[in-house]
Amino acid sequence: MKRLLALSDRDADGACALFLQLVALARQQGALAWELRAAMNLARLRANQNRQREVIELLEGVYNRFTEGFETVDLLAARSLFAELA
């Protein structure tokens, strides 16, 4: 994911497309934590494009599927990102 983030500086649309693919692949594989990480990275990119509503909906869709682990680093980071975007 670090390489994708580096790519985002040069090609934001290309990086967003790849993060969308990562979100979809993680969802297909049932890898909820990876889906959240990809969604958070996508959210950061899209927020820079003034697409906050879209990314909040994406993050909520992933975050709301968690049933435990709300004090883990990833879920705390997601809540923090919600606060930044709101």
Secondary structure, DSSP 8 states (H G I E B T S, - for coil): -HHHHHHHHH-HHHHHHHHHHHHHHHHHHT-HHHHHHHHHHHHHHHHTTT-HHHHHHHHHHHHTT--S-TTSHHHHHHHHHHHHH-
